[in-house]
Amino acid sequence: MKTTRLSLVVGALLILVFLALLFCFQVRTTEVAVVTTFGRYSRDEQAGLHFRLPVPIQTVYKFDKRLQNFERKFEQTTTRDAQNLLITVFVGWRISDPRKFLEIFNGNTLKAEEALENLVRNAKNAVIGRYNFGDLISADSDQVKFTQIEDDMLKEVQAAARGTYGLEVDLVGIKQLGLPESTTTKVFERMRAERDRLVKQYQGEGAARSLEIRSEADRRRDEMLARADAEALRIKGDALARASQELAVLEQNPDLAVFILQLNALRDALRDRSTLILDQRTTPFNLLTGDKVQTVPSLSTRNP
């Protein structure tokens, strides 16, 4: 009897599980589901547990609603100033309208990315065609307009993707830039010409600066020489005036003047306790022997 009851309970549970699998389905938080009835759209379902009619009456399609991305290969495009450029663009997108995604792409992500690729190509060519080459590649970072260009491409892609395919494009960015071989040669030639121009400019500025420094140095040298000459003349004039005054004093008593001069000379010679071997009659050492002061002719008469 107990075995029969247990079998009935197990059977009932199995039936409940079977019915749950048949009439219920679960949608994860990262998914969105579309329910169709006999192949026609019925409703969308978000995350949670939901009821449905068994297959083939109703069919449930689940799609990943998280942000997805893809990159395009290098493609050549032309700027407004007719410069060829290779560019790689990446796109971040998600499903915004599950019904359109199912009806247009049959839930195939690769087909959706192919459709987006065409939109991105058209938007990229249109936007790049409105900017100059220097807005993308420049030695001056302030002239590069990457952010503005990416925003313009995003606006053009967003409107078409949302309205036509039910896809929400969250970001469009430039991943890599390249130059065709012909353009690379032209760019190198332009860089070489620019470098030569800068070399000549710096050389000219250096020569002008050198001339300016040299002129300033010559001017300062002339000023210093003029001041030195003036000072020399002043010193020489003072010396002559003083010499004239002293000569006038010496002429009043020439013998006393000679004696004082000899004493000064003798004092200077013996100041450092030097040992001198000289003739005692040599002036002024003759003073040590008590000789009289040697008179000299009048100083005024010695001058030519």
ABEGO torsion letter per residue (X at the ends): XAAAAAAAAAAAAAAAAAAAAAABBBBBAABBBBBBBGGBBABBBBBEBBBBBBOAABBBBBBBABBBBBBBBBBBBBBAAGBBBBBBBBBBBBBABAAAAAAAAGGBAAAAAAAAAAAAAAAAAAAAAABBAAAABBABAAABAAAAAAAAAAAAAAAAAAAAAGBBBABBBBABBBBBAAAAAAAAAAAAAAAAAAAAAAAAAAAAAAAAAAAAAAAAAAAAAAAAAAAAAAAAAAAAAAAAAAAAAAAABAAAAAAAAAAAAAAAAAAAGBBBBBBAABOAAAAAAGBBBBBBBBAAAABX
